[in-house]
Amino acid sequence: MQYDGSVRINGREIAIDQPAYFVADIAANHDGDLERAKDLIWLAREAGADAAKFQHFRAEKIVSDVGFRNLGAMLGHQAKWDKPVFEIYRQYECRRDWTRALIETAREAGIDFLTTPYDIEAVDQLDADLPAYKIGSGDITWTDFVAYVARRGKPLMLATGASRIEDVERAVAAVLPHNRQIVLMQCNTNYTGSLENFRHINLRVLQAYALKYPGMVLGLSDHSPGHASVLGAIALGARVIEKHFTDDSRRVGPDHAFSMQPGSWRDMVDRSRELEAALGDGVKRIEDNERQTVVLQQRCLRLVRDLPAGAVLAEGDLEALRPAPAQALRPYELPAAIGRRLAVPRVRGEALTLDDLEA
């Protein structure tokens, strides 16, 4: 199976040697209000996001009202919702007639417009306006849909929360016959925002993905508090980062509580850019900002007494002291200096160089 080592979204290259691409998942945090959705796009841009993402679903196309009413204790965090699951989904739909306004707002803000489509109709309606797709973790086993989206030929971010490696392999195999532009995203789909969730993020899955799919673009879709997971993911090679975004995590709604606010989002991006700068290219060298400290902190061989030209150097004639000028012999070169004659006289404390020794 062949795949690209980089993808492009609206001309922006995403690859291991490029800065991470940040996706602010507004999701249901528009609260059913178009103007609020537009405001959140601008806030996401100001907070440093590269893309504002929505979720296009219709309640009847994503959930079974009967099924959820019969789940009982299995509802998990959704049991705390003040309405049945089906009604909440209907209340927080991203209306299809908003699309043009959202796209124009994103364009004005200078930010990419993305969405996660949850039905075939959404893909067909939105395709002309999307530079890339996101497949949510819940659809990783719906491989017919994954392949349908892949056939659009646009970069595809595939979230892999709540799945086994065989689910991941199956979904990747559904993409690659049609599309080489894939971003494989580690994800944990617990949406409680609990600190306990850090024990389950399992960022080292990114290393497993890198071994299984060498060179594939990796990412993290994260719902944990703060940005420790994000920094760890970037250090492990993730170059697409998705986090939920809101203006106030205290608002009532299904996604607000585990979403990041503009201030913390901005801090996450800033700290991530610092980390990216610190990661470097992996080539061990004396860095430009270290060249002075090479002289100041390293030791060189220096004379412990005045010696005339022709003197044969013994180990007791030399000691290792700072500073170390560029041409001075380093301590590891002591064996090569012992037994050599001085070509010129030298005084106590002077640094010994190769030119000081007879050939």
C-alpha positions in Angstrom: 0.0 0.0 0.0 1.4 3.4 -1.0 0.8 6.7 0.8 2.2 10.1 0.7 4.8 11.3 3.3 3.1 14.8 3.2 -0.3 16.2 2.5 -1.4 19.7 1.4 -4.4 21.5 2.7 -5.1 24.8 0.8 -1.4 24.8 -0.2 -0.1 24.3 3.4 2.3 21.4 3.5 1.9 19.0 6.5 4.8 16.7 7.0 7.2 15.6 9.8 9.6 18.5 9.0 6.8 21.1 9.1 5.0 22.9 12.0 1.9 21.2 13.3 -1.4 22.0 11.8 -4.0 23.0 14.5 -7.7 22.2 14.0 -10.1 23.9 16.3 -13.1 21.6 16.4 -16.1 23.9 17.1 -18.4 20.9 16.7 -21.7 21.5 18.5 -20.4 24.6 20.4 -22.2 26.9 18.0 -25.3 26.0 20.1 -27.6 26.2 17.1 -26.7 29.9 16.4 -25.1 30.8 13.1 -23.8 34.2 14.4 -22.2 32.4 17.3 -20.6 29.9 14.9 -19.1 32.7 12.9 -17.8 34.4 16.0 -16.1 31.2 17.1 -14.3 31.0 13.7 -12.8 34.4 14.4 -11.8 33.5 17.9 -10.2 30.3 16.7 -8.1 32.3 14.2 -7.0 34.7 16.9 -6.1 31.8 19.2 -3.7 30.4 16.5 -5.8 27.7 14.9 -5.0 26.8 11.3 -8.6 25.5 10.7 -12.0 25.8 12.2 -13.9 22.5 12.0 -17.6 21.7 12.3 -19.5 18.4 12.3 -22.2 17.9 9.7 -24.7 15.4 10.8 -28.4 15.0 10.8 -29.8 13.3 13.9 -31.8 10.7 11.9 -28.6 9.8 9.9 -26.3 9.3 12.9 -28.2 7.9 15.9 -31.1 5.6 16.5 -33.6 7.2 18.9 -34.9 3.7 19.8 -31.4 2.4 20.3 -30.3 5.1 22.7 -33.5 5.0 24.7 -32.9 1.3 25.3 -29.2 1.7 26.4 -30.0 2.4 30.0 -26.8 2.5 32.1 -24.6 2.2 29.1 -25.3 5.8 28.1 -22.1 7.0 29.9 -21.5 10.7 29.9 -24.6 11.2 27.7 -26.7 10.1 30.7 -26.2 13.6 32.1 -27.8 15.3 29.1 -31.0 17.1 29.9 -32.8 15.6 26.9 -32.8 12.3 25.1 -29.7 11.7 22.9 -31.7 11.9 19.6 -33.1 15.3 20.6 -29.7 16.7 21.6 -28.3 15.7 18.3 -31.2 17.3 16.5 -30.8 20.5 18.6 -27.1 20.8 17.8 -27.1 20.0 14.1 -24.9 22.3 11.9 -27.5 23.4 9.5 -26.6 22.8 5.8 -27.9 26.3 4.8 -25.2 27.8 7.0 -22.4 26.4 4.9 -21.8 29.3 2.6 -21.8 31.8 5.5 -19.3 29.7 7.4 -17.0 29.2 4.4 -17.0 33.0 3.7 -16.3 33.8 7.4 -13.4 31.3 7.4 -12.0 32.8 4.2 -12.3 36.4 5.7 -10.5 35.2 8.8 -7.7 33.5 6.9 -8.4 30.1 8.3 -9.4 26.8 6.7 -12.9 25.6 6.8 -13.2 21.9 7.6 -15.9 19.5 8.8 -16.5 15.9 9.7 -19.3 14.6 7.6 -21.5 11.9 9.0 -23.5 10.9 6.0 -23.2 10.5 2.3 -25.4 13.5 1.6 -23.1 15.7 3.6 -20.1 14.6 1.6 -21.9 15.3 -1.7 -23.1 18.7 -0.6 -19.9 19.9 1.0 -17.2 18.4 -1.2 -16.7 21.4 -3.5 -15.9 23.6 -0.6 -13.7 21.3 1.5 -9.9 21.2 1.2 -9.7 18.1 3.4 -11.9 15.6 5.3 -12.0 14.3 8.8 -13.4 10.9 9.6 -14.5 10.6 13.2 -13.5 7.7 15.4 -17.0 6.4 15.5 -17.0 5.7 11.8 -13.7 3.7 11.7 -15.6 0.5 11.1 -18.0 1.9 8.5 -15.4 1.2 5.8 -17.8 1.7 2.9 -18.2 5.3 4.0 -14.5 5.7 4.6 -13.8 4.5 1.1 -16.5 6.8 -0.3 -14.8 9.8 1.3 -11.4 8.6 0.2 -12.5 8.6 -3.4 -12.9 12.3 -3.2 -9.1 12.5 -3.5 -8.6 15.0 -0.8 -6.4 14.7 2.4 -8.3 12.5 4.8 -7.7 12.7 8.6 -8.7 9.4 10.1 -9.3 9.3 13.9 -8.7 6.0 15.6 -10.3 6.3 19.0 -11.9 3.3 20.7 -10.5 0.9 18.1 -8.2 -2.1 17.9 -5.2 -2.2 15.6 -7.2 -4.5 13.2 -9.8 -1.8 13.0 -7.1 0.7 12.1 -5.6 -1.6 9.5 -9.0 -2.2 7.9 -9.9 1.5 7.7 -6.4 2.4 6.3 -6.8 -0.4 3.7 -10.2 1.1 2.8 -8.5 4.5 2.1 -5.3 3.6 0.3 -6.7 2.1 -3.0 -8.3 5.4 -3.7 -6.2 8.0 -1.9 -2.6 8.4 -0.8 -3.2 11.5 1.3 -4.0 10.1 4.7 -3.3 11.5 8.2 -3.6 8.7 10.9 -4.7 10.2 14.2 -4.4 8.6 17.6 -7.4 9.5 19.8 -9.1 8.6 23.1 -12.8 9.0 22.9 -13.6 9.6 26.6 -15.3 13.0 26.7 -15.5 13.6 30.4 -12.5 15.9 30.7 -11.2 13.9 33.7 -7.6 14.1 34.7 -7.7 10.3 35.0 -8.0 10.2 31.2 -4.3 10.9 30.9 -3.7 7.3 31.8 -5.5 6.3 28.7 -4.3 8.7 26.0 -1.6 6.2 25.0 0.6 8.6 22.9 3.0 5.8 22.3 0.5 4.4 19.8 2.0 7.1 17.5 5.3 5.3 17.7 3.5 2.0 16.8 1.8 3.8 13.8 5.2 5.1 12.7 6.7 1.6 12.7 3.7 0.1 10.9 3.3 2.9 8.4 6.8 4.5 8.0 6.5 8.1 6.8 2.8 8.3 7.1 1.6 11.7 8.4 0.4 11.3 12.0 -1.9 13.3 14.2 -3.7 13.5 17.5 -7.4 14.2 18.2 -7.5 15.0 21.8 -10.1 15.7 24.5 -7.9 15.8 27.6 -7.6 19.0 29.7 -4.7 21.4 28.9 -2.1 20.6 26.4 0.3 18.1 27.9 -0.9 15.4 25.5 -0.5 17.8 22.6 3.1 18.5 23.4 3.9 14.9 23.9 2.2 14.0 20.6 4.2 16.6 18.6 7.4 15.3 20.2 6.4 11.8 19.0 5.8 13.0 15.4 2.2 14.2 15.3 1.7 17.0 12.8 -2.1 17.5 12.9 -3.6 18.4 16.2 -7.3 18.6 16.8 -8.9 19.9 20.0 -12.5 21.1 20.7 -12.8 24.8 20.9 -15.3 27.1 22.7 -15.4 30.6 24.1 -16.7 29.4 27.5 -16.4 25.9 28.8 -19.1 26.6 31.4 -21.8 27.0 28.8 -24.6 24.4 28.5 -24.1 22.0 25.7 -22.7 18.5 24.8 -19.2 19.7 23.9 -18.4 22.8 26.0 -17.1 21.1 29.1 -14.2 19.3 27.5 -13.4 22.1 25.0 -10.5 24.6 25.3 -11.1 28.3 25.6 -9.2 30.9 23.5 -6.6 31.7 26.1 -5.6 28.2 26.8 -5.7 27.4 23.1 -3.3 30.3 22.3 -1.0 29.0 25.0 -1.1 25.5 23.6 -0.1 26.8 20.1 2.7 29.0 21.5 4.1 26.3 23.6 3.9 23.9 20.7 5.8 26.3 18.4 8.5 26.5 21.1 8.7 22.7 21.2 8.9 22.4 17.5 11.8 24.9 17.5 13.5 22.9 20.2 13.0 19.5 18.5 15.5 20.4 15.7 16.5 18.0 12.9 18.2 15.3 15.0 21.7 16.0 13.6 24.2 16.3 16.5 26.4 19.3 16.0 27.9 22.3 17.8 25.0 24.8 17.3 25.6 28.3 16.3 24.7 29.7 19.7 27.1 27.3 21.4 30.3 28.3 19.5 31.4 30.8 22.2 30.7 28.3 25.0 33.0 25.7 23.3 35.8 28.1 24.1 34.5 29.1 27.5 33.5 25.7 28.9 35.7 23.1 27.3 39.2 22.4 28.5 42.5 22.3 26.6 46.1 21.3 27.5 48.1 24.0 29.2 51.7 24.1 30.4 52.1 23.8 34.2 55.7 25.4 34.0 57.9 27.4 31.7 59.6 25.1 29.2 62.3 25.9 26.6 62.2 24.9 22.9 63.4 21.3 22.5 62.0 20.2 25.9 60.4 16.7 25.7 56.9 16.8 27.1 55.9 14.6 30.0 52.5 14.0 31.4 53.3 16.2 34.4 54.1 19.1 32.2 50.4 19.5 31.1 47.0 20.0 32.8 43.5 20.4 31.4 42.0 23.8 32.1 39.4 26.2 30.6 39.2 28.1 28.2 39.9 26.2 25.0 40.9 28.3 22.0 40.1 26.9 18.6 43.6 25.5 17.8 44.4 24.3 21.3 44.9 20.5 21.9 42.0 18.9 23.9 42.5 16.6 26.9 41.8 13.5 24.8 44.9 14.4 22.7 47.3 14.2 25.6 48.7 10.8 24.5 49.7 12.3 21.2 51.6 15.2 22.9 53.6 13.1 25.5 57.2 12.5 24.3 57.1 15.2 21.6 59.5 18.1 21.7 58.5 21.7 21.9 59.4 23.6 18.6 59.2 26.9 20.5 59.5 28.0 24.1 56.3 28.1 26.1 55.4 29.7 29.4 53.3 28.4 32.3 49.5 28.6 31.6 49.8 28.9 27.8 47.6 26.6 25.7 49.4 24.0 23.7 48.8 23.7 20.0 50.0 21.2 17.4 52.1 24.0 15.8 54.0 24.2 19.2 55.4 20.7 18.6 58.2 19.5 16.4 57.1 17.4 13.5 
